[in-house]
Amino acid sequence: MIYVACSTRDITQRKKVEAARRESEERYLLLAENMTDVIHLHTPDPELHFAYVSPSIRVAGYEPSELIGKPAIGLFFGPEGAEIIRQALLRFLETKRGEVIEYPAIMKDGSRRWVETISSPVFDREGNLIYIANSSRDITSRKRVEEALRESQQQMADIISFLPEAIMAIDLNGKVMIWNQAMEVLTGVLAKDILGKGDYEYSLPFYGYRRPILVDMVLEPHEGWEAEYLGFKREGTAVIGEVFIPTFGPHGSYLLAKATALCDEIGNTVGAIESVRDMTERRIMEQKLERSRTELHVAAEIQKSFIPKTTPEIANFEVAAVTIPAMEVGGDFYDFITLPHGGHGLVIADVAGKSIPAALFMALSRMIIRASAAHQSLATEVLRNANNMIASDATAGMFVTLLFGVLDGEALTLKYANAGHPTPLIFKSMDCRYAEERACGIALGAKEGVSYEEQTIKFMPGDVAVFYTDGVTEAMNTRGELFGMQRLIGAVSKTCQSPAEEIMARILEEVSAFRGDREQNDDLTLVVLKASPRVEEHSLISVHSRDEEIPRVSEELERVMSGAGFAGKQILDMQLAVEEAFINIIRHGYHGAYGAILIAIDFQEGRLTVTIEDDAPPFDPTRFQEPDFSADLEKRPIGGLGIHLMRSLSDEMRYEFETGKNRLKLIKIKDRPLIGAHQEAG
């Protein structure tokens, strides 16, 4: 008999566990097989052989069957990725904890893709590590974005680092994130020594103690500290302020700062950034400029106070004068002095230098000239004494070019001495012909013991003298050209028949037009003298019937007509007409014999009448007809051309015979055009 011994055990629980495990594995496989992420199991050996890989591995170009049992190292992981994986594996074996790693993986076609893998350990019942379970996904696009962001951030960091303006930034915890090179230069603190530090460490280089600065005031108010700024204002999320720190820099510093919130890409505030600019040099320059402006104002007021408010009334002269200060005040001035012995003193001067020193030297020079003129009657002595006083006290390099003259309205003369000043321009009334006076003398204050030479200008009525400083001739246009002497002469020549005020206005107008948009760089001073034309004049000349008397008659006629303001052409015409009448009397009246001729010259109300009276037999030239210039020369009657000249060169010709005397009147009207109709009256 055979017996079978049996041992029975209840394995219901085990079966349930196995069924549950199979069900779990099936669910896991179902999940793994359908996930887009790649699920892969590796044996925990150094080569990480594939134990399982999900179908989504096809994104790498592989079929799962191609990888099962194959080592991942060297196949799926390149050298860089393999090293990352090995280091992760060592940590994994040591800690038995999973982690997230990123590494470059090699696709089947050889391309590289960045992969993020979440690894977890798989243990058996005894706690032995049997697999490493991984879930991997392609993060190449994210990596590219991150790389682009890193490059952008690096570029921004480089830009900030090399910006010429000092820049710093702190995070929300008050720790320094940015400290660029300009900030290193400004503070003397290197970025490596301050980055990451908080507790107001960044205020120490500026103030020497810890305190909030603008960058902190962006993140939260600090009203007590805001009041310390010279100027503090908020503009949205930004704050702007300027502060003077007496302990920053060798003599204290003015710092202008602007701070604003620092935000991330979605607009969240992550800190604050501040730029700091050292304004010390600029503020010092502004203070100097303000002092200069004050000095210029004072100098201008000094200069203005010494310029005559009005021009004097001088017998037989028109006077016009002006000083136009430049932006940079110089020392131009003119003056009129009533002299104790009679007459008027005329001064025009240009002091060397600018601003207050020049203005004070101008005032000194003016007072010395006035004091000297009060005790001297000669212009040469006035300048000699003034020069000795100025030279004895003048600071090195300070001098004044000056012309002083004594004007006599009755004699129509200006007796003057010149100390290195531009010579006056003289224009004769008859033809506006220009004549320049001879230059002489050296500037006042340049040397003691200098003597000066007297010169005299003898005016005829209508003559013009122009006195000026170099601000006129050296006025500069936008092309760098100078106005010059010839333009000045031209401006006066165009208007020398006009009143003195109009002559001066024309000069100023032409200088201004020439200068254009260019700023006036020197003072400009003008004095215009014009001998007044005679309102009325009477002259009587008694001569004999001799040709030698003709120049005397012509000179007197020129004197009267010039004084009356006749143009040069009108004077020449009248001189020729009177000469023809004089010759006719000598040749045809007295027939070369000795006889008396009386010539009366009268000017009034713009009308000149020359009356020529003689005792010769009666002769009426107005009865003669005009010669026929169209007839042949041989057929023309002899004579008549002289009478034609008298008639054509005067505006009227009249004749009368009374009390046994011939009286011929030749009339010239001042304002009549030079070429025009002539009329006779008998």
C-alpha positions in Angstrom: 0.0 0.0 0.0 1.4 3.2 -0.9 0.7 6.3 1.1 1.0 9.9 -0.2 1.8 12.4 2.4 0.4 15.8 1.7 0.9 19.2 3.2 -1.7 21.7 2.5 -1.2 25.5 2.8 -3.6 28.3 2.3 -2.2 30.5 -0.5 -5.3 32.5 -1.1 -3.7 35.6 0.1 -0.6 35.1 -2.0 -2.8 34.5 -5.0 -4.6 37.7 -4.4 -1.3 39.6 -4.1 0.0 38.0 -7.3 -3.2 38.9 -9.1 -3.1 42.4 -7.7 0.5 42.7 -8.9 -0.3 41.4 -12.3 -3.2 43.8 -12.5 -0.9 46.6 -11.3 1.7 45.7 -13.8 -0.9 45.6 -16.6 -2.2 49.0 -15.6 1.4 50.4 -15.4 2.2 48.9 -18.8 -1.0 50.2 -20.2 -0.2 53.6 -18.8 3.5 53.5 -19.9 2.6 52.2 -23.4 0.3 55.2 -24.0 2.2 58.1 -22.4 4.0 60.7 -24.5 6.8 60.8 -22.0 9.3 57.9 -22.4 9.1 55.4 -19.6 12.3 53.3 -19.3 13.7 50.9 -16.7 17.4 50.3 -16.3 19.4 47.8 -14.4 21.5 49.6 -11.7 24.8 48.6 -13.3 27.4 51.1 -14.6 26.2 50.8 -18.2 22.5 51.1 -17.3 21.1 48.4 -19.6 17.6 48.9 -20.8 15.2 46.5 -19.0 12.1 48.2 -20.5 11.3 51.1 -22.7 7.9 52.4 -23.7 6.8 52.8 -27.4 7.1 56.6 -27.1 10.9 56.1 -27.5 10.1 56.2 -31.2 10.5 60.0 -30.9 14.2 59.2 -30.6 14.1 57.1 -33.8 14.2 53.8 -31.9 11.9 50.9 -31.6 11.7 49.5 -28.0 13.0 46.1 -29.2 16.2 47.8 -30.4 17.1 49.0 -26.9 16.0 46.2 -24.6 19.1 44.6 -23.1 21.4 47.3 -24.6 23.4 49.7 -22.5 22.1 53.2 -22.4 25.6 54.6 -21.8 27.3 55.1 -25.1 24.1 54.5 -27.1 21.5 56.9 -25.8 23.8 59.0 -23.7 26.8 60.8 -25.3 29.9 61.7 -23.3 28.5 64.8 -21.7 25.2 63.1 -20.9 26.9 59.9 -19.7 28.9 61.9 -17.1 25.8 63.6 -15.8 24.1 60.2 -15.6 27.0 58.5 -13.8 27.1 61.2 -11.2 23.4 60.9 -10.7 23.7 57.1 -10.4 26.3 57.5 -7.7 24.1 59.8 -5.7 21.2 57.4 -6.4 23.0 54.4 -5.0 24.1 56.4 -2.0 20.8 58.0 -1.1 18.3 55.5 -2.6 16.2 58.6 -3.5 15.1 59.7 -6.8 16.0 63.1 -8.5 15.4 65.1 -11.6 18.3 65.4 -14.0 18.8 67.2 -17.3 21.2 66.0 -19.9 21.8 65.9 -23.7 20.7 62.6 -25.3 21.8 61.1 -28.6 19.0 60.3 -31.1 19.3 57.4 -33.5 20.0 59.9 -36.4 22.9 61.3 -34.3 21.2 64.6 -33.4 21.2 65.9 -29.9 18.2 66.6 -27.8 17.9 67.9 -24.3 16.0 65.5 -22.0 14.6 65.9 -18.5 14.4 62.6 -16.6 12.7 61.9 -13.3 14.3 58.8 -11.7 12.9 56.6 -9.0 14.4 53.5 -7.3 12.7 50.1 -7.6 13.4 47.7 -4.7 12.6 44.0 -4.2 11.0 42.7 -1.1 14.3 42.4 0.6 15.1 46.1 -0.1 17.5 45.4 -2.9 17.7 47.9 -5.7 16.7 46.0 -8.8 15.7 48.7 -11.3 15.9 52.4 -11.9 12.6 53.6 -13.2 12.7 56.8 -15.4 10.2 59.1 -17.0 11.8 61.3 -19.6 10.6 64.1 -21.9 12.1 66.3 -24.6 12.9 69.8 -23.2 15.0 71.0 -26.2 12.6 73.9 -26.9 12.6 74.9 -23.3 16.4 74.8 -23.2 16.6 77.0 -26.3 14.3 79.5 -24.6 16.3 79.3 -21.4 19.5 79.7 -23.4 18.2 82.7 -25.3 17.0 84.2 -22.0 20.4 83.6 -20.4 22.1 85.2 -23.4 19.7 88.2 -23.2 20.3 88.5 -19.5 24.1 88.3 -20.0 23.9 90.9 -22.7 21.9 93.1 -20.4 24.3 92.5 -17.6 27.2 93.4 -20.0 25.4 96.5 -21.1 24.7 97.6 -17.5 28.3 96.7 -16.5 29.8 98.9 -19.2 27.3 101.8 -19.0 29.0 105.1 -18.3 26.5 105.8 -15.6 26.9 104.2 -12.2 24.1 101.6 -11.6 23.2 99.3 -8.8 20.2 97.1 -8.0 18.9 95.3 -5.0 16.4 92.4 -4.6 13.3 92.5 -2.3 15.5 91.4 0.6 17.7 94.5 0.1 20.7 92.5 -1.2 22.8 93.8 -4.0 22.2 92.1 -7.3 24.0 94.6 -9.7 27.0 96.8 -9.1 28.5 97.9 -12.5 32.0 99.1 -13.4 31.0 102.8 -13.3 29.7 102.3 -9.7 33.0 100.7 -8.9 34.8 103.7 -10.2 32.5 106.1 -8.4 32.6 104.4 -5.0 35.9 102.6 -5.1 34.1 99.4 -4.1 34.5 96.3 -6.3 31.4 94.4 -7.3 32.9 91.1 -5.9 33.1 92.7 -2.5 29.5 93.9 -2.3 27.3 91.6 -4.5 24.9 89.6 -2.3 25.3 91.9 0.7 22.3 93.6 2.4 21.5 95.6 5.5 22.2 98.9 3.6 25.8 97.9 3.0 25.6 99.8 -0.3 25.1 103.1 1.5 28.4 102.9 3.3 30.6 104.0 0.3 28.5 107.2 0.0 27.6 108.2 3.5 29.9 106.3 5.7 27.0 104.8 7.7 24.0 102.6 6.9 20.8 104.3 5.8 18.2 104.0 3.1 18.9 105.5 -0.3 16.7 106.1 -3.3 16.7 102.5 -4.4 15.1 101.6 -1.0 12.5 104.4 -1.3 11.1 102.7 -4.4 10.2 99.6 -2.5 8.8 101.4 0.6 8.5 105.0 1.8 11.2 106.6 3.9 9.8 110.1 4.4 12.3 111.2 7.0 15.2 110.5 4.6 13.4 112.0 1.6 13.6 115.4 3.1 17.5 115.3 3.0 17.5 115.5 -0.8 17.9 118.9 -2.5 15.2 117.8 -4.9 13.0 114.8 -4.4 10.0 113.7 -6.6 8.1 110.7 -7.6 7.2 109.8 -11.2 5.0 106.7 -11.2 7.2 103.9 -9.8 10.4 106.0 -10.1 11.9 108.4 -7.7 14.4 111.1 -8.5 16.6 113.1 -6.1 19.7 115.1 -5.8 21.8 115.3 -2.7 25.0 117.0 -1.6 27.2 114.6 0.5 30.0 116.6 2.2 32.0 113.5 3.0 31.9 112.0 -0.5 34.9 113.0 -2.5 37.7 115.4 -1.6 35.4 118.5 -1.2 32.0 116.9 -1.1 29.9 115.8 -4.1 26.5 116.5 -5.7 24.9 113.3 -6.8 21.8 113.0 -8.9 20.1 109.6 -8.7 17.0 108.0 -10.3 15.6 104.7 -9.0 12.7 102.6 -10.3 11.2 99.2 -9.7 12.8 96.1 -11.2 10.2 93.7 -12.6 10.3 90.2 -14.0 8.9 89.1 -17.3 5.4 88.9 -16.0 5.5 92.3 -14.2 6.1 91.2 -10.7 8.4 93.5 -8.7 11.6 91.6 -7.9 13.7 94.5 -6.7 14.8 98.1 -7.5 17.5 99.6 -9.7 19.2 103.0 -9.3 21.5 105.0 -11.5 23.8 107.6 -9.9 25.4 110.5 -11.7 28.1 112.7 -10.2 26.9 116.3 -10.8 29.7 118.0 -8.8 31.6 119.4 -11.8 28.5 120.6 -13.4 27.1 122.2 -10.3 30.4 123.9 -9.7 30.4 125.2 -13.3 26.8 126.4 -12.8 27.8 128.2 -9.7 30.7 129.8 -11.5 28.4 130.7 -14.4 26.0 132.3 -12.0 28.8 134.3 -10.4 29.9 135.3 -13.9 26.4 136.4 -14.7 26.3 138.5 -11.6 29.7 140.0 -12.4 28.5 140.7 -16.0 25.4 142.4 -14.6 27.4 144.5 -12.3 29.9 145.4 -15.1 27.0 146.3 -17.4 25.5 148.5 -14.8 28.8 150.2 -14.2 29.3 150.7 -17.9 25.7 151.9 -18.3 26.0 154.4 -15.5 28.9 156.2 -17.1 27.4 156.5 -20.6 25.8 160.0 -21.2 22.1 159.8 -21.1 21.8 162.4 -23.9 24.0 164.1 -26.4 24.9 167.7 -25.8 23.7 170.7 -27.8 26.8 172.0 -29.6 26.6 175.1 -31.8 26.7 174.3 -35.5 27.1 170.6 -35.0 24.8 167.6 -35.0 25.9 164.8 -32.6 24.8 161.2 -32.5 26.4 158.6 -30.2 25.7 155.0 -29.1 27.3 152.1 -27.2 25.9 148.6 -27.6 27.4 146.2 -25.1 28.2 142.7 -26.1 27.1 139.6 -24.2 30.6 139.6 -22.6 30.9 143.2 -21.2 34.0 145.1 -22.3 35.1 148.6 -21.6 33.9 150.7 -24.5 32.7 154.2 -23.6 32.2 157.7 -24.9 31.8 160.9 -23.1 31.1 164.6 -23.6 32.7 167.1 -21.2 31.7 170.7 -20.8 35.1 172.5 -20.5 35.7 175.4 -18.1 37.3 177.6 -20.8 34.5 177.0 -23.3 34.0 174.3 -25.9 33.2 170.7 -25.4 35.4 167.7 -24.8 34.8 164.6 -26.8 36.0 161.2 -25.6 35.8 157.8 -27.2 37.7 154.9 -25.7 38.1 151.1 -25.5 39.5 149.5 -22.4 41.4 146.2 -22.7 39.9 143.2 -21.0 36.4 142.1 -20.1 33.9 142.0 -17.2 34.2 143.7 -13.9 38.0 144.5 -14.2 37.4 146.2 -17.5 34.3 148.1 -16.2 36.2 149.4 -13.2 39.2 150.4 -15.3 36.8 152.2 -17.6 35.3 154.1 -14.7 38.8 155.0 -13.5 39.9 156.2 -17.0 36.8 158.3 -17.4 37.3 160.0 -14.0 41.0 160.7 -14.7 40.2 162.2 -18.2 37.5 164.4 -16.7 39.8 165.5 -13.9 42.6 166.3 -16.3 40.3 168.1 -18.7 39.1 170.4 -15.9 42.6 171.9 -15.6 43.9 171.8 -19.1 42.9 173.5 -22.4 45.1 171.4 -24.7 44.1 167.9 -25.7 47.8 166.8 -25.7 48.2 167.9 -22.1 45.0 166.2 -21.0 46.2 162.9 -22.5 49.8 163.3 -21.1 48.6 163.9 -17.6 46.0 161.2 -17.8 48.5 158.7 -19.1 50.9 159.3 -16.3 48.2 158.8 -13.7 46.8 155.7 -15.3 50.2 154.1 -16.0 51.4 154.6 -12.4 48.4 152.6 -11.0 47.4 150.3 -13.9 47.7 146.5 -13.3 49.9 144.8 -15.8 48.1 144.3 -19.1 45.5 146.9 -18.4 45.4 149.9 -20.8 42.9 152.0 -22.7 42.9 153.3 -26.3 41.4 156.7 -26.2 40.8 159.8 -28.3 40.2 163.2 -26.7 39.3 166.3 -28.6 38.1 169.8 -28.0 35.2 170.8 -30.2 34.7 174.5 -31.2 31.3 175.1 -32.6 32.0 178.6 -33.8 35.3 177.9 -35.5 34.0 174.5 -36.7 37.2 172.7 -35.5 38.1 169.7 -33.5 41.6 169.8 -32.0 42.4 166.3 -30.7 45.1 163.9 -29.5 45.0 160.2 -30.0 46.2 157.5 -27.6 46.3 154.4 -29.9 42.6 154.6 -30.8 41.2 153.9 -34.4 41.5 157.2 -36.3 38.3 159.1 -37.2 36.9 159.0 -40.7 36.2 162.4 -42.3 33.7 162.8 -45.2 33.6 166.1 -47.1 30.1 167.4 -47.8 30.7 168.4 -51.4 31.3 164.9 -52.7 31.2 162.6 -49.7 34.9 162.0 -50.3 36.5 160.0 -47.5 39.7 161.0 -45.8 41.3 159.1 -42.9 43.2 161.0 -40.2 46.8 160.1 -39.5 47.3 157.6 -36.6 49.6 158.5 -33.7 50.1 157.9 -30.0 50.2 154.8 -27.8 47.4 153.6 -25.5 47.0 155.2 -22.0 48.5 153.1 -19.3 51.0 151.3 -21.5 54.0 153.5 -20.6 54.7 156.6 -18.4 56.1 159.8 -19.8 54.5 159.6 -23.2 53.9 162.8 -25.2 51.0 163.1 -27.6 50.6 165.1 -30.8 47.7 167.5 -31.5 45.8 167.2 -34.8 43.1 169.5 -36.1 40.0 168.7 -38.2 38.6 171.8 -39.9 35.0 171.2 -40.8 33.0 172.8 -43.6 29.3 172.9 -43.1 27.9 169.4 -44.0 31.2 167.6 -43.3 30.9 164.4 -41.3 33.4 162.8 -38.8 32.8 159.2 -37.6 34.5 158.0 -34.4 34.3 154.3 -33.6 35.7 151.3 -31.7 36.9 148.1 -33.1 33.6 146.4 -32.3 32.4 148.0 -35.6 35.1 147.0 -38.0 35.7 143.6 -36.3 32.1 142.6 -36.2 32.1 139.0 -37.6 29.6 137.1 -39.7 28.8 133.4 -39.6 31.5 132.7 -42.2 34.2 134.2 -39.9 34.6 137.4 -42.1 35.1 140.8 -40.6 32.9 143.8 -41.4 36.1 145.8 -42.1 36.9 149.4 -42.9 35.6 149.4 -46.5 32.1 148.4 -45.4 32.1 151.1 -42.8 33.2 153.7 -45.4 30.5 152.5 -47.8 27.8 152.8 -45.1 28.7 156.4 -44.4 29.2 157.4 -48.0 25.6 156.3 -48.8 24.2 158.7 -46.2 26.7 161.5 -45.6 24.2 164.0 -46.8 21.7 162.8 -44.2 21.5 164.0 -40.5 24.0 162.5 -38.0 21.3 160.2 -36.4 20.5 158.7 -39.8 24.2 158.1 -40.6 24.6 156.3 -37.3 21.5 154.2 -37.9 22.7 153.2 -41.3 26.0 152.0 -39.9 24.3 150.0 -37.2 21.8 148.5 -39.7 24.6 147.4 -42.0 26.7 145.9 -39.2 23.7 144.0 -37.9 22.8 142.7 -41.4 26.4 141.6 -42.0 26.6 139.8 -38.6 23.4 137.9 -39.2 22.8 135.2 -36.6 26.2 135.5 -35.2 26.3 136.7 -31.6 27.9 140.2 -31.0 31.3 139.4 -29.5 32.5 142.9 -28.6 31.1 146.2 -27.5 30.3 148.5 -30.3 30.6 152.3 -29.9 29.9 155.1 -32.5 30.1 158.9 -32.3 29.0 160.8 -35.4 29.6 164.5 -35.8 28.2 166.5 -38.6 28.8 170.2 -39.1 25.4 171.7 -39.5 24.5 173.1 -43.0 23.9 176.9 -43.0 20.3 177.9 -42.9 21.1 181.3 -44.3 24.3 182.8 -45.7 25.3 186.2 -47.2 28.6 187.0 -48.8 29.9 190.0 -50.8 33.1 190.0 -52.8 34.5 193.0 -54.6 37.0 192.1 -57.4 38.5 193.6 -60.5 38.2 192.4 -64.1 41.1 190.1 -64.0 41.3 186.3 -64.6 43.4 185.9 -61.4 40.3 186.8 -59.4 38.4 183.7 -60.6 39.8 181.2 -58.0 38.9 183.6 -55.1 35.3 183.7 -56.4 35.1 179.9 -56.8 36.5 179.3 -53.3 33.9 181.6 -51.7 31.2 180.0 -53.7 32.3 176.5 -52.6 32.4 177.7 -48.9 28.8 179.0 -49.0 27.3 176.2 -51.0 29.1 173.5 -48.9 27.9 175.1 -45.8 24.4 175.1 -47.2 24.5 171.4 -47.9 24.6 171.5 -51.7 25.9 168.4 -53.5 29.3 168.4 -55.0 27.9 168.3 -58.6 25.7 171.3 -57.9 28.7 173.3 -56.5 30.8 172.5 -59.6 28.0 173.4 -62.0 27.5 176.8 -60.2 31.3 177.5 -60.1 31.5 176.9 -63.9 28.4 179.1 -64.6 29.8 182.0 -62.6 33.2 181.6 -64.2 31.6 181.9 -67.6 29.7 185.0 -66.6 32.9 186.5 -65.1 34.9 185.9 -68.3 32.1 187.4 -70.5 32.3 190.6 -68.4 36.1 190.7 -68.7 36.2 189.9 -72.5 33.1 191.5 -73.9 32.0 194.0 -71.2 35.3 195.7 -70.3 37.1 194.4 -73.4 40.1 193.6 -71.3 40.2 197.0 -69.6 40.3 197.5 -65.9 36.9 197.5 -64.2 35.1 196.8 -61.0 33.0 193.7 -60.5 30.8 193.1 -57.3 29.6 189.6 -56.6 26.9 189.0 -53.9 26.2 185.4 -52.8 23.0 184.8 -50.9 21.5 181.6 -49.6 18.1 181.4 -47.8 15.2 179.0 -47.8 17.0 176.5 -49.9 17.7 178.9 -52.8 21.2 180.2 -53.8 21.4 183.5 -55.7 24.7 184.8 -57.2 24.4 188.4 -58.3 27.2 189.7 -60.6 27.2 193.5 -60.9 29.5 195.6 -63.3 29.8 199.1 -64.9 30.3 197.9 -68.5 27.9 198.8 -71.3 24.5 197.2 -71.1 24.4 193.5 -72.1 21.5 191.1 -71.6 22.6 187.5 -72.1 19.0 186.2 -71.5 18.0 187.6 -74.9 20.3 185.3 -76.8 18.7 182.1 -78.2 20.2 178.6 -77.7 22.8 177.8 -80.4 21.8 175.4 -83.1 24.0 172.4 -82.4 22.5 170.6 -85.4 24.0 173.2 -87.9 27.4 172.7 -89.5 30.2 174.0 -87.3 31.3 176.4 -90.1 27.8 177.9 -90.4 27.3 178.4 -86.6 27.6 182.1 -85.5 30.6 182.8 -83.3 29.8 183.0 -79.5 26.8 181.9 -77.5 28.4 178.8 -75.9 29.3 180.6 -72.7 25.7 181.9 -72.3 24.4 178.4 -73.1 26.6 177.0 -70.2 25.4 179.7 -67.8 21.8 178.9 -68.7 22.1 175.1 -68.6 24.2 174.9 -65.4 22.0 177.1 -63.3 18.3 176.6 -62.5 17.3 180.2 -63.3 19.1 183.1 -65.1 17.9 186.7 -64.8 19.2 190.1 -66.0 18.4 193.7 -65.2 20.1 197.1 -65.9 19.5 199.8 -63.2 21.4 202.9 -62.1 23.9 202.4 -64.9 24.9 198.9 -63.8 24.5 195.4 -65.3 23.1 192.9 -62.8 23.1 189.2 -63.8 21.5 186.7 -61.4 22.3 183.0 -61.5 20.0 180.9 -59.2 20.5 177.3 -57.9 17.8 175.5 -55.9 19.2 173.1 -53.4 16.8 170.2 -53.5 16.2 170.3 -57.3 17.4 167.2 -59.2 20.9 167.5 -60.7 19.5 166.9 -64.2 16.2 168.6 -64.9 14.4 171.4 -66.6 15.9 174.9 -66.3 13.9 178.0 -66.5 14.7 181.6 -67.3 13.2 184.8 -66.2 13.9 188.2 -67.7 
